[in-house]
Amino acid sequence: MRFKIEGGRKLSGEITPAGAKNEALEVISATLLTPDPVVIDNIPNILDVNNIINLMRKMGVDIQQLDTHKYQFQAKKLDMDFLQSEEFIQKCAALRGSILLLGPLLGRFHKACIAKPGGDQIGRRRLDTHFIGIAELGAVFHQNPERHIYEISADHLKGKYMLLDEASVTGTANIIMAAVLAEGTTQIYNAACEPYIQQLCKMLNSMGARISGIASNLLTIEGVKQLHGCNHTILPDMIEVGSFIGMAAMTGSELTIKNVSYDNLGIIPDTFRRLGINIERKGDDLYIPKHEHYEIQSFMDGSIMTLADAPWPGLTPDLLSVLLVVATQAKGSVLIHQKMFESRLFFVDKLIDMGAQIILCDPHRAVVVGHDRRIQLHAAQLTSPDIRAGIALLIAAMSAKGTSIISNIEQIDRGYEDIEERLNSLGASIQRID
């Protein structure tokens, strides 16, 4: 499938972000930790989330859709034979979120079989933090090179202090889910502490877990014998919020973003303000006025602005692609420093073809020289390499002159729910074509 985009259209109206993809993958996986029903609301209808729901159905989880975005999960009994099957292995290999099944399977059933997961092609994304942390709890790993899988087992898991080598979000989530049913106390230092990890911990506590230090990088988990069911609501997706801010600025549009959970956005609004974008908070909504021009700030000593990703509460790497595109039409220059993934900036050659002035210094750094709208981007034939570059290219095409085509839009569908329908309702012209 492809998108056909008529560029140069102004947007107006209100848009509400969908539920957070990254939180959904974590909390849905956590339902494996109890035989009781768990009800989760605000689940986004996107490809990655639907794939893990379908995979868990195949595993034997009873899943009922209660409303458009509300599901009940009950993992009373799993088909352990299916977890050894080639079908399970192949589905895991195609879905990066499947790695989040490791912690709960090991925590409750004491064994798991995991393939090297797929996902975005944005450079090396190692699993060492997952494996080392869970091995610290007493798990044993066996690599099966013929089937390209890891078989993990543990007679019992025992809590332990550990210092993670990196603040991996999915690594932290997996260790938490393995530790909540382990014997004794687990302490995780240098833990990821982003809002979606906080949400996972709060949900587990409502299920009967004992987790303290939530929102810090030192988590303490006192193991319990069993967990029970609960009700949980997923936060709005902060990456969608940032994408809509950038979209409004790039298209010179007036837009209101509803119900953003402002207190969980961290430095995202201020980062866009550094690019000169005016953002007004109205309760829990964000209002983006029409921008004829916006100017990139400099540092206090007059040096060029640098935007770099970092573990939470730093800037999420998932928004650097959007920020880079937005900077192409700003007044001034900015250095985008992508520290966490070495291939995520390679999509800039497509923006250069559209007329953007970008110098790709190396796999991690790009200098953007803003046009100040003197030169409008022009339409192009584009391909989405990953979710975040995909939405950035969509924003570029919406602001460009002429008709653009974006291929491989399945990547965009993995992270953005009904994106063309929602944007068309604001005045965009996006068609999904074969």
N, C-alpha and C positions, 0 to 999 in steps of 0.2 A: 504494500500500500504506500501511497504518496500523498503529500499535501500540496495543493495548488493555492498559492497565496497572492491575492491582489494587494500590493503594497500601497502605502501612502494614505491609508484611511485613519481618521480620528476615532478614538474610542470614547465612550461616555457611559456613565451609569455605575452600578454597584456589582461587585463580585465577591463571593465568599470562598475562602480556601477550603479544599477538601481535607480530610483527615491525614495525618502525617504517615507517609509510607514507612519510614524507618521505625517509628514506634509500633505501627501495625504488625510488622514482621516479628518484632520482639515479643509483644504481648500475646499474639496468636500462638507463637511457639510455646510460650509459658503455660498455655492451657493444658499441655501434656503432663504437667506436674501434679495434676489432681484427677481423680475419677469423677469428681462432682461437676455439675454444669457451671460454665463461666460465660457470662453475657458481656459482649464488647460492642460498644456503639461508636459511630462515626468512622467506620472502616471504609477506606477509600476503594472505589471500584476501578482498580488499575491492574495491569497485567501481572506485575510481580506479586501482589497480594492475592489475586485470584489464583495464581499458580500454586502458592503455598497452601491456600485453603483446599484446592483440589488434591494436592499431594497428601494432605492430612486426612482427607476423606478416604483416599486409597489405603492409608495406614490403618484405617478402622475407626477414626474419630467420628462420632455422631455430630454432624453440623447442620443446624437449622437456621435459615435466614428468616429473621423475625420482622425485618423492615428493610428498606432500601440499603441502609448502611449499618444494620444491626444484626448480629449473629449470636447464636448460642453454640458453644463448643462443649462436648463431653467426651473425654478420652477415657472411657470406662475400661475398655479392653482394646489392645492394639493387635494387629496382624503381624506378629514378629517374623513370620516367613516372608512377608512382602518386603520387610526391611533388608532382606538379603537378596532380593530379586534384582535382575538386570533392569527392569522397568524403574524401580526406585532409584537405582544408581544413575541411570540416564537422566531422570527428572532432577535429581540433585545436581548433576553436572551442568544442567542448563539454567539453574537458579541459584544465584549467590546467596539469597536469603536462607537457603536450605541449611547453611552452616549453623544457623541458630537452633536447629533441632538437636544438635549435639549435646548441649548442656542439659536440657530437660530429659532427653532419653537416658542419658547416663545417670542423672540424679535420681530418677524414679525407677528405671528398669535395669540400671547397672550395665547396660551395653548399648552400643550404637555402631552403625556402619555408615560412613560418610564418604562421598566422592569429592574430589576437588571441585568446588562450585564455580559456576560461570558468572555472568554479569557483565558490567561495563568493561570495555577494553581500554583502561586508563592507566596502564602500567602495572608493575608488580604489586600484588596485594597479598602479602604473606599471611599464613595462618599460625605462625609460631606462637603468638601470644595466646591464642585459644588453646593450643596443644600443651604448651608449657604450664599454663595456669591450671588446666584440668589435670595434668600429670602430677602437679604439686598436691592435689587433693587425693591422689592415690590411684588414678587411672593408668592403664597400660595400653600403649598404642602398638598396633602391628600394621605395617604397610603391606598391602597386597599388590605388587607391581603388575601382575597379570590383569587384574580387574581395575587397576588404577583407583583403588579405594583405601581408606583407613578403617581398620576394625579396632574399636576401643571397648575395653571392659574394665570392671572394677568389682571386686567382691564387696567392698564397702568403701565409701568416701569419708575422709576424715579432714576436718577443718585445719587450716594452717595459715600463718602469715606469709604473704607473698608481695613482692615488689615487681610490678609489670614493667617489661622493657619498653613498652609504648602504651599510651593511653588509648588503646584500640576500643572503639565503641562496641562492635560486635563481640570482640574478645572479652570485654568486661561483662557484657550481657550473658554470654555463655557461662562464664565462671560463676556469676551470681546465681544463675538457674541451676547449676550443678551443686552449688554450695548450700542452698536453702534447705535441702534434705540431708546434708552430710552430718556426720557425727562431730560435735564440738563447735568451735568458733573459727571462722575464717575472716582474715583481714586482708583487704585488697588495697594496696597503696599504689599511687599513680593510676587510679581507676578513672575511666572516662566519667564525666559528670554532666553531660548535656541533658536538656530537659527530657528527652525520650528515655534515657537511662533512669532518670528520676521517676518518670511515670511507671516504668517497669518495676522499680523498687516499691513504689506506693501500691501498685496493684498486688504484688506478691505479699506485702504486709497485710493488705485487706484479705488475703487468702490464708493468713495465719503465720506468715514468715516473720522473722525478727531481724530486720535490717536497719541499722543506724548509720549516721554520717551521710545521709542522702543529700545530694547537691554539693558534696565535697569530693576530693580525690582520695579520701581514705574511708572505705566502706567496711563496716563490721557486720558480719552475718552469723547469728547464733542458729545453728541447725535445729530443725524441728522434725518430728516424726512423720507428719503428714500435713497436707494443705487441703483447704476446702474451696468451694466455689465463691464467686463474687460477681459484681457488676463493675464495669470499667468503661470510661469514655476517653477516646483518643484525642489528643491535642490537634489543632489545625496545623497544617504543614508549613513550617517557616520558610521552606524553599519556594513554595508556591507564593507566599506573601512577597518575598524578595523578587521573584520573577514578575509579579504584577506591578510592583513599584518600578522596576526597570522598563517594563512594557509601556507604562503610562509616560515615563520620561522620554523614551525613544520616539514614540509616536506623537509627542506633543499633546497628550490627551489629559482630560480631567477625569479622575477615577476615585471611587471610594472602595476600599477593601474592608469587608465586614468581618467582625468577630475573629480578630487575629491573635488573641491571647498575648497582648503586648508585653506583659512581664516575662514571657518566655522567648522573646525575640532577641534578647541579648543586645549585642552591638550592631545588629543588622541595620536598623533605621539610621543610626549615626554614620555607618559606613557609606550608605547612599547619600547622606547629607554631605559627606566629604567630597562627593562628586558634584556637589552644587544643587542637589535635588531637594526641593522643599517638601517636607512631610509633616502634616499636621495630625496630631492625635486627637480623636474625638471619642472619648470613652474607650471602648475596646476596638474602635475602628480607626483606619488610617485614611486620610484624605490627601490625594495627590493632585494639586492644581495643575492647570495647563502650563507647560514650560516652553516658552519661545526659545530661551537659551538657558544653559546651566554651566557653571564654571567650576572646574576642579580646584580645590583648595591646595595650598602648599603647606609644608611643615612650618613651624614657627620661625625657623632659621632661614626660610626662603627656599629650601631644597625641594626637589620634586617629590610629590606624594607617592608613597608606596602602600599598596594594599596586599597583604599577605595572609594566607590561611594559617590556622593554629587550632589545637584542640580547644574545646569549650572551656572557658567562656570566650576564647578567641573566635575569629571569623571562620565560619564553616567553609570548607573547600568547595562545597556544592554550589556556592553562589559566585565563585570567581569568574566563571564563564559568562554569567549574566552581567556582572560588573564590568567586565572587559568590553562587552558589546555596547553597553550604555556609554562608556567612556569615549567611544568612537565619534559621538556627536556632541561631546562636551567641548568647552573652551579650555585649553590647557593640556597638559601631559600627565600621565600616571604610569608607574611601574607596577605591573601585576606579577606577584611572586607566588607561584604555586609550589609550595614546599613538599606537600604530602604525596603527590602522584606525579610521576615523571612524564606522562604522555598526555595529560589532560589539556595542554595548550596547543596541541597539534592541529586543532580545528581552525586556528586563526588564518591559515592559508586560504580558507574559503571566504573569510571576511576581507582579506586583502584583494581577492578576486572581485569582491563587491565594491571596492573602492576605499576601504578603510586603510588608514595609515598606521601600520603596526610593524614593529621590529621584533621578531622572535629571536631573543638573545641566545637561548638554550632551551632544553626541554622544560625548564622550571620558570623562566622569566620572559616577559614580553613588555615592551614599552609601547603605549598607545598614545598617539598624537591626535588629539581631538580635532574634528572638522569645524566645530562651532556651527554646525548646520549649513556651512557655506557649500559643502559638497554632499549631496544626498547619496546614500548607498544605492546601487543599482541592482536589479533583479539578477538571479543566477540559478543554475542547477546545483542543488546542494544534497549532501548525504549526512544523516545524523549518525555520528560515531558512538555516542553514549547519551544517557538521559539528559544531563545538564548542558552539554554542548548542543543537543537537539533543541532544547527550549531557547537557548541563546540564538541559534540560527533562525528559529521561528520569529523571535523578536526582531532580528535584523531584517528578515524578509517582510515583516509587517510594516517596517519603517522605510523600506526601499521603494524606489521608483520602478514600476512595472510588475510583471508576474513572475514569481519564483516557484520552483518545484523543490520539495524536500523529500528525498527517498529514505527508506529504512525508518519510517516513523514508528515502527514497533518499539523502538528505543524510547521515544517520547511517551508512548502509551504505557510503558512500564512505570512511569512516575507521575503522570498527569491525567486526571479523570476527565473524560469527555471534553478535552481542551478546545476543540474547534467549535463545538456547540456553545460552550460558555463564552468564548471570545466573540463569536458571531453575534451573540445576543447583545454585545457591547458596541457592535458596529464594524467588526473585522469581517474580512471576506476570505474564509479558509474552506476549501473543499477537500474532502477525502476521496481520492480517485485510485483506481486499480493501476 
